[in-house]
Amino acid sequence: MIKIHDIKNIVEINDYSFYFFLFLLLVLLVFLVFLFLYLYKLYLRKKNNPFKTYLKELKNVDLKNTKQASYSIAKYAKLLSSHKNNAQECKDILFLLEEYKYKKDVPSFSKDFLNKYNKFKKSLHV
């Protein structure tokens, strides 16, 4: 048989596809870990929102006990007044509460105060 000179022997080709696959797998794994951490933090932030707790406490204040209610309303109104929209209404509420605090015997809440208080509660957004 005559050997053909134009055909060369089989040459080994370096194959990097396995390393490329491992690199892509590693990148995907890192991406999934960061995505999981981001979603977990987002879930925790939504779950442990202190403003929601303050709003719940403010809405559940017992208005029959005027003195204790005035202190509770003042406490939670100050905590919730961080928004610019609620700052002026909070000042109005705190000003109206002054007559119910620091006294031994206090009258029940006036209709003017109750109207402003209900308006303040409706304006809160958390």
N, CA and C atoms as an extended XYZ file, in Angstrom:
378
Properties=species:S:1:pos:R:3:atomname:S:1:resname:S:1:resid:I:1 pbc="F F F"
N         0.819       -1.171        0.000 N   MET     1
C         0.000        0.000        0.000 CA  MET     1
C         0.873        1.249        0.000 C   MET     1
N         0.433        2.217       -0.711 N   ILE     2
C         1.198        3.444       -0.877 CA  ILE     2
C         0.714        4.457        0.163 C   ILE     2
N         1.640        5.057        0.844 N   LYS     3
C         1.305        6.048        1.871 CA  LYS     3
C         1.055        7.392        1.213 C   LYS     3
N        -0.072        7.997        1.620 N   ILE     4
C        -0.410        9.310        1.073 CA  ILE     4
C         0.235       10.350        1.979 C   ILE     4
N         0.917       11.278        1.364 N   HIS     5
C         1.652       12.276        2.128 CA  HIS     5
C         0.801       13.479        2.538 C   HIS     5
N        -0.333       13.666        1.934 N   ASP     6
C        -1.161       14.836        2.248 CA  ASP     6
C        -1.933       14.676        3.563 C   ASP     6
N        -2.187       13.505        3.997 N   ILE     7
C        -2.978       13.267        5.205 CA  ILE     7
C        -2.022       13.191        6.392 C   ILE     7
N        -2.342       13.973        7.402 N   LYS     8
C        -1.490       14.012        8.586 CA  LYS     8
C        -2.058       13.087        9.651 C   LYS     8
N        -1.247       12.793       10.595 N   ASN     9
C        -1.670       11.935       11.700 CA  ASN     9
C        -2.698       12.654       12.583 C   ASN     9
N        -3.418       11.885       13.376 N   ILE    10
C        -4.423       12.442       14.290 CA  ILE    10
C        -3.707       13.247       15.373 C   ILE    10
N        -4.225       14.457       15.585 N   VAL    11
C        -3.632       15.360       16.561 CA  VAL    11
C        -4.600       15.491       17.737 C   VAL    11
N        -4.055       15.498       18.918 N   GLU    12
C        -4.897       15.649       20.117 CA  GLU    12
C        -5.240       17.127       20.308 C   GLU    12
N        -6.534       17.394       20.503 N   ILE    13
C        -7.012       18.763       20.701 CA  ILE    13
C        -7.347       18.927       22.180 C   ILE    13
N        -6.845       20.011       22.755 N   ASN    14
C        -7.133       20.272       24.167 CA  ASN    14
C        -8.600       20.664       24.325 C   ASN    14
N        -9.271       19.996       25.241 N   ASP    15
C       -10.702       20.240       25.451 CA  ASP    15
C       -10.889       20.894       26.821 C   ASP    15
N       -11.371       22.129       26.800 N   TYR    16
C       -11.599       22.863       28.038 CA  TYR    16
C       -13.082       22.951       28.385 C   TYR    16
N       -13.918       22.226       27.752 N   SER    17
C       -15.362       22.337       27.980 CA  SER    17
C       -15.740       21.915       29.404 C   SER    17
N       -15.055       20.951       29.969 N   PHE    18
C       -15.361       20.533       31.340 CA  PHE    18
C       -15.057       21.664       32.325 C   PHE    18
N       -13.932       22.335       32.141 N   TYR    19
C       -13.584       23.457       33.014 CA  TYR    19
C       -14.546       24.627       32.815 C   TYR    19
N       -14.955       24.846       31.591 N   PHE    20
C       -15.939       25.885       31.300 CA  PHE    20
C       -17.273       25.558       31.984 C   PHE    20
N       -17.670       24.310       31.936 N   PHE    21
C       -18.898       23.870       32.603 CA  PHE    21
C       -18.796       24.068       34.117 C   PHE    21
N       -17.673       23.716       34.709 N   LEU    22
C       -17.487       23.914       36.150 CA  LEU    22
C       -17.526       25.392       36.522 C   LEU    22
N       -16.930       26.235       35.720 N   PHE    23
C       -16.952       27.674       35.960 CA  PHE    23
C       -18.383       28.208       35.908 C   PHE    23
N       -19.142       27.822       34.903 N   LEU    24
C       -20.540       28.254       34.804 CA  LEU    24
C       -21.370       27.747       35.982 C   LEU    24
N       -21.114       26.546       36.398 N   LEU    25
C       -21.812       25.982       37.552 CA  LEU    25
C       -21.483       26.760       38.823 C   LEU    25
N       -20.241       27.133       38.991 N   LEU    26
C       -19.826       27.922       40.146 CA  LEU    26
C       -20.470       29.307       40.124 C   LEU    26
N       -20.490       29.951       38.976 N   VAL    27
C       -21.123       31.268       38.845 CA  VAL    27
C       -22.612       31.165       39.159 C   VAL    27
N       -23.261       30.154       38.664 N   LEU    28
C       -24.684       29.950       38.936 CA  LEU    28
C       -24.927       29.710       40.422 C   LEU    28
N       -24.080       28.946       41.046 N   LEU    29
C       -24.219       28.673       42.473 CA  LEU    29
C       -24.047       29.949       43.298 C   LEU    29
N       -23.064       30.753       42.974 N   VAL    30
C       -22.848       32.021       43.681 CA  VAL    30
C       -24.038       32.948       43.470 C   VAL    30
N       -24.549       33.013       42.257 N   PHE    31
C       -25.724       33.838       41.969 CA  PHE    31
C       -26.929       33.376       42.786 C   PHE    31
N       -27.150       32.089       42.865 N   LEU    32
C       -28.288       31.567       43.634 CA  LEU    32
C       -28.141       31.843       45.127 C   LEU    32
N       -26.936       31.779       45.633 N   VAL    33
C       -26.713       32.086       47.050 CA  VAL    33
C       -27.028       33.551       47.324 C   VAL    33
N       -26.545       34.453       46.479 N   PHE    34
C       -26.843       35.878       46.670 CA  PHE    34
C       -28.335       36.169       46.506 C   PHE    34
N       -28.970       35.517       45.575 N   LEU    35
C       -30.416       35.694       45.390 CA  LEU    35
C       -31.177       35.212       46.617 C   LEU    35
N       -30.783       34.087       47.160 N   PHE    36
C       -31.424       33.566       48.369 CA  PHE    36
C       -31.231       34.526       49.539 C   PHE    36
N       -30.024       35.036       49.726 N   LEU    37
C       -29.767       35.969       50.823 CA  LEU    37
C       -30.564       37.253       50.658 C   LEU    37
N       -30.663       37.759       49.447 N   TYR    38
C       -31.430       38.977       49.188 CA  TYR    38
C       -32.911       38.764       49.501 C   TYR    38
N       -33.468       37.676       49.028 N   LEU    39
C       -34.884       37.400       49.285 CA  LEU    39
C       -35.144       37.139       50.763 C   LEU    39
N       -34.211       36.497       51.426 N   TYR    40
C       -34.361       36.237       52.854 CA  TYR    40
C       -34.349       37.542       53.649 C   TYR    40
N       -33.439       38.454       53.309 N   LYS    41
C       -33.399       39.760       53.982 CA  LYS    41
C       -34.656       40.556       53.694 C   LYS    41
N       -35.131       40.487       52.470 N   LEU    42
C       -36.362       41.182       52.103 CA  LEU    42
C       -37.536       40.642       52.908 C   LEU    42
N       -37.586       39.340       53.079 N   TYR    43
C       -38.648       38.716       53.866 CA  TYR    43
C       -38.540       39.121       55.329 C   TYR    43
N       -37.347       39.126       55.880 N   LEU    44
C       -37.170       39.507       57.283 CA  LEU    44
C       -37.506       40.966       57.508 C   LEU    44
N       -37.128       41.819       56.570 N   ARG    45
C       -37.418       43.237       56.710 CA  ARG    45
C       -38.927       43.467       56.696 C   ARG    45
N       -39.612       42.737       55.857 N   LYS    46
C       -41.058       42.877       55.779 CA  LYS    46
C       -41.714       42.317       57.041 C   LYS    46
N       -41.158       41.258       57.574 N   LYS    47
C       -41.747       40.593       58.735 CA  LYS    47
C       -41.501       41.380       60.016 C   LYS    47
N       -40.336       41.934       60.188 N   ASN    48
C       -39.953       42.594       61.432 CA  ASN    48
C       -39.988       44.110       61.322 C   ASN    48
N       -41.001       44.627       60.710 N   ASN    49
C       -41.120       46.070       60.560 CA  ASN    49
C       -41.662       46.660       61.865 C   ASN    49
N       -40.867       47.456       62.598 N   PRO    50
C       -41.352       47.987       63.880 CA  PRO    50
C       -42.497       48.974       63.711 C   PRO    50
N       -42.569       49.658       62.567 N   PHE    51
C       -43.650       50.619       62.361 CA  PHE    51
C       -45.005       49.934       62.323 C   PHE    51
N       -45.054       48.703       61.799 N   LYS    52
C       -46.312       47.960       61.806 CA  LYS    52
C       -46.731       47.634       63.234 C   LYS    52
N       -45.762       47.303       64.059 N   THR    53
C       -46.064       47.013       65.460 CA  THR    53
C       -46.570       48.261       66.164 C   THR    53
N       -45.930       49.399       65.916 N   TYR    54
C       -46.366       50.653       66.536 CA  TYR    54
C       -47.778       51.020       66.090 C   TYR    54
N       -48.053       50.841       64.812 N   LEU    55
C       -49.380       51.166       64.293 CA  LEU    55
C       -50.436       50.254       64.903 C   LEU    55
N       -50.110       48.990       65.042 N   LYS    56
C       -51.049       48.042       65.656 CA  LYS    56
C       -51.326       48.433       67.101 C   LYS    56
N       -50.278       48.789       67.831 N   GLU    57
C       -50.454       49.211       69.223 CA  GLU    57
C       -51.254       50.512       69.311 C   GLU    57
N       -51.014       51.420       68.392 N   LEU    58
C       -51.735       52.691       68.394 CA  LEU    58
C       -53.218       52.479       68.117 C   LEU    58
N       -53.535       51.552       67.242 N   LYS    59
C       -54.940       51.285       66.932 CA  LYS    59
C       -55.641       50.510       68.045 C   LYS    59
N       -54.880       49.803       68.876 N   ASN    60
C       -55.476       49.003       69.944 CA  ASN    60
C       -55.454       49.693       71.305 C   ASN    60
N       -55.234       50.986       71.331 N   VAL    61
C       -55.209       51.719       72.600 CA  VAL    61
C       -56.625       51.776       73.169 C   VAL    61
N       -56.738       51.479       74.459 N   ASP    62
C       -58.031       51.537       75.147 CA  ASP    62
C       -58.310       52.987       75.527 C   ASP    62
N       -59.301       53.586       74.884 N   LEU    63
C       -59.597       55.001       75.097 CA  LEU    63
C       -60.428       55.251       76.346 C   LEU    63
N       -60.877       54.206       77.025 N   LYS    64
C       -61.673       54.386       78.249 CA  LYS    64
C       -60.794       54.851       79.406 C   LYS    64
N       -59.587       54.348       79.476 N   ASN    65
C       -58.631       54.778       80.494 CA  ASN    65
C       -57.858       55.965       79.909 C   ASN    65
N       -58.357       57.158       80.153 N   THR    66
C       -57.879       58.353       79.461 CA  THR    66
C       -56.406       58.645       79.722 C   THR    66
N       -56.002       58.567       80.968 N   LYS    67
C       -54.623       58.940       81.302 CA  LYS    67
C       -53.621       57.967       80.666 C   LYS    67
N       -53.851       56.676       80.842 N   GLN    68
C       -52.948       55.683       80.261 CA  GLN    68
C       -52.980       55.750       78.733 C   GLN    68
N       -54.161       55.971       78.178 N   ALA    69
C       -54.293       56.067       76.721 CA  ALA    69
C       -53.537       57.276       76.188 C   ALA    69
N       -53.570       58.380       76.918 N   SER    70
C       -52.865       59.579       76.442 CA  SER    70
C       -51.358       59.344       76.401 C   SER    70
N       -50.829       58.647       77.393 N   TYR    71
C       -49.391       58.339       77.376 CA  TYR    71
C       -49.050       57.371       76.234 C   TYR    71
N       -49.893       56.369       76.035 N   SER    72
C       -49.640       55.404       74.956 CA  SER    72
C       -49.735       56.067       73.588 C   SER    72
N       -50.757       56.894       73.409 N   ILE    73
C       -50.916       57.581       72.123 CA  ILE    73
C       -49.722       58.493       71.864 C   ILE    73
N       -49.271       59.204       72.885 N   ALA    74
C       -48.119       60.096       72.718 CA  ALA    74
C       -46.867       59.301       72.342 C   ALA    74
N       -46.669       58.170       72.999 N   LYS    75
C       -45.484       57.348       72.729 CA  LYS    75
C       -45.480       56.850       71.283 C   LYS    75
N       -46.575       56.230       70.865 N   TYR    76
C       -46.609       55.641       69.527 CA  TYR    76
C       -46.746       56.696       68.432 C   TYR    76
N       -47.372       57.813       68.729 N   ALA    77
C       -47.466       58.885       67.731 CA  ALA    77
C       -46.081       59.468       67.458 C   ALA    77
N       -45.270       59.614       68.502 N   LYS    78
C       -43.900       60.113       68.296 CA  LYS    78
C       -43.077       59.129       67.470 C   LYS    78
N       -43.267       57.837       67.739 N   LEU    79
C       -42.514       56.831       66.995 CA  LEU    79
C       -42.941       56.760       65.529 C   LEU    79
N       -44.203       57.037       65.260 N   LEU    80
C       -44.712       56.950       63.893 CA  LEU    80
C       -44.629       58.263       63.127 C   LEU    80
N       -44.184       59.324       63.766 N   SER    81
C       -44.189       60.634       63.107 CA  SER    81
C       -42.944       60.885       62.268 C   SER    81
N       -42.243       59.848       61.882 N   SER    82
C       -41.018       60.033       61.101 CA  SER    82
C       -41.306       60.492       59.675 C   SER    82
N       -42.506       60.232       59.175 N   HIS    83
C       -42.864       60.689       57.833 CA  HIS    83
C       -43.220       62.169       57.873 C   HIS    83
N       -42.895       62.880       56.801 N   LYS    84
C       -43.165       64.317       56.745 CA  LYS    84
C       -44.662       64.599       56.750 C   LYS    84
N       -45.440       63.701       56.162 N   ASN    85
C       -46.888       63.908       56.091 CA  ASN    85
C       -47.512       63.903       57.484 C   ASN    85
N       -47.007       63.067       58.354 N   ASN    86
C       -47.623       62.876       59.659 CA  ASN    86
C       -47.037       63.778       60.735 C   ASN    86
N       -46.008       64.503       60.452 N   ALA    87
C       -45.328       65.287       61.487 CA  ALA    87
C       -46.232       66.369       62.061 C   ALA    87
N       -46.916       67.101       61.213 N   GLN    88
C       -47.777       68.183       61.704 CA  GLN    88
C       -48.981       67.623       62.458 C   GLN    88
N       -49.571       66.565       61.945 N   GLU    89
C       -50.709       65.953       62.636 CA  GLU    89
C       -50.276       65.396       63.987 C   GLU    89
N       -49.071       64.859       64.044 N   CYS    90
C       -48.557       64.345       65.312 CA  CYS    90
C       -48.385       65.477       66.315 C   CYS    90
N       -47.872       66.604       65.864 N   LYS    91
C       -47.721       67.753       66.768 CA  LYS    91
C       -49.074       68.208       67.291 C   LYS    91
N       -50.086       68.211       66.417 N   ASP    92
C       -51.435       68.591       66.848 CA  ASP    92
C       -51.970       67.622       67.894 C   ASP    92
N       -51.764       66.342       67.661 N   ILE    93
C       -52.232       65.319       68.611 CA  ILE    93
C       -51.519       65.487       69.951 C   ILE    93
N       -50.211       65.667       69.913 N   LEU    94
C       -49.446       65.810       71.155 CA  LEU    94
C       -49.845       67.076       71.908 C   LEU    94
N       -50.149       68.133       71.179 N   PHE    95
C       -50.598       69.366       71.824 CA  PHE    95
C       -51.946       69.146       72.513 C   PHE    95
N       -52.848       68.444       71.850 N   LEU    96
C       -54.160       68.171       72.448 CA  LEU    96
C       -54.068       67.199       73.625 C   LEU    96
N       -53.051       66.367       73.634 N   LEU    97
C       -52.898       65.395       74.726 CA  LEU    97
C       -52.370       66.029       76.012 C   LEU    97
N       -51.815       67.210       75.930 N   GLU    98
C       -51.219       67.846       77.107 CA  GLU    98
C       -52.227       68.025       78.245 C   GLU    98
N       -53.485       68.252       77.925 N   GLU    99
C       -54.475       68.464       78.986 CA  GLU    99
C       -54.863       67.160       79.687 C   GLU    99
N       -54.510       66.023       79.106 N   TYR   100
C       -54.855       64.734       79.711 CA  TYR   100
C       -53.679       64.105       80.449 C   TYR   100
N       -52.533       64.717       80.386 N   LYS   101
C       -51.349       64.170       81.045 CA  LYS   101
C       -50.985       65.015       82.267 C   LYS   101
N       -50.198       64.435       83.126 N   TYR   102
C       -49.598       65.116       84.275 CA  TYR   102
C       -50.637       65.627       85.281 C   TYR   102
N       -51.804       65.033       85.320 N   LYS   103
C       -52.826       65.414       86.291 CA  LYS   103
C       -53.311       64.158       86.989 C   LYS   103
N       -53.838       64.355       88.201 N   LYS   104
C       -54.325       63.211       88.956 CA  LYS   104
C       -55.650       62.713       88.379 C   LYS   104
N       -56.598       63.604       88.219 N   ASP   105
C       -57.899       63.248       87.652 CA  ASP   105
C       -58.045       63.932       86.301 C   ASP   105
N       -58.371       63.147       85.289 N   VAL   106
C       -58.496       63.703       83.942 CA  VAL   106
C       -59.874       63.370       83.380 C   VAL   106
N       -60.439       64.280       82.590 N   PRO   107
C       -61.733       63.995       81.960 CA  PRO   107
C       -61.547       63.037       80.781 C   PRO   107
N       -62.649       62.535       80.269 N   SER   108
C       -62.555       61.663       79.092 CA  SER   108
C       -62.204       62.509       77.865 C   SER   108
N       -61.799       61.845       76.811 N   PHE   109
C       -61.342       62.543       75.609 CA  PHE   109
C       -62.477       63.349       74.980 C   PHE   109
N       -62.134       64.539       74.494 N   SER   110
C       -63.122       65.396       73.835 CA  SER   110
C       -63.387       64.903       72.413 C   SER   110
N       -64.485       65.338       71.846 N   LYS   111
C       -64.836       64.932       70.479 CA  LYS   111
C       -63.831       65.496       69.473 C   LYS   111
N       -63.335       66.705       69.746 N   ASP   112
C       -62.338       67.312       68.866 CA  ASP   112
C       -61.081       66.444       68.817 C   ASP   112
N       -60.629       66.008       69.996 N   PHE   113
C       -59.441       65.156       70.040 CA  PHE   113
C       -59.704       63.831       69.334 C   PHE   113
N       -60.851       63.216       69.592 N   LEU   114
C       -61.142       61.917       68.979 CA  LEU   114
C       -61.218       62.025       67.454 C   LEU   114
N       -61.760       63.125       66.956 N   ASN   115
C       -61.809       63.321       65.500 CA  ASN   115
C       -60.401       63.439       64.915 C   ASN   115
N       -59.554       64.243       65.562 N   LYS   116
C       -58.170       64.400       65.067 CA  LYS   116
C       -57.386       63.094       65.206 C   LYS   116
N       -57.643       62.372       66.285 N   TYR   117
C       -56.956       61.096       66.514 CA  TYR   117
C       -57.350       60.081       65.435 C   TYR   117
N       -58.624       59.990       65.130 N   ASN   118
C       -59.068       59.062       64.079 CA  ASN   118
C       -58.524       59.475       62.710 C   ASN   118
N       -58.475       60.769       62.459 N   LYS   119
C       -57.906       61.268       61.206 CA  LYS   119
C       -56.414       60.927       61.127 C   LYS   119
N       -55.718       61.068       62.255 N   PHE   120
C       -54.292       60.733       62.316 CA  PHE   120
C       -54.078       59.243       62.052 C   PHE   120
N       -54.903       58.393       62.649 N   LYS   121
C       -54.767       56.948       62.443 CA  LYS   121
C       -55.004       56.570       60.982 C   LYS   121
N       -55.961       57.226       60.345 N   LYS   122
C       -56.248       56.908       58.940 CA  LYS   122
C       -55.141       57.396       58.008 C   LYS   122
N       -54.443       58.439       58.409 N   SER   123
C       -53.401       58.996       57.536 CA  SER   123
C       -52.089       58.226       57.609 C   SER   123
N       -51.953       57.346       58.583 N   LEU   124
C       -50.697       56.604       58.740 CA  LEU   124
C       -50.580       55.517       57.677 C   LEU   124
N       -49.410       55.445       57.066 N   HIS   125
C       -49.125       54.423       56.059 CA  HIS   125
C       -47.833       53.735       56.446 C   HIS   125
N       -47.908       52.423       56.572 N   VAL   126
C       -46.712       51.656       56.917 CA  VAL   126
C       -46.512       50.577       55.881 C   VAL   126
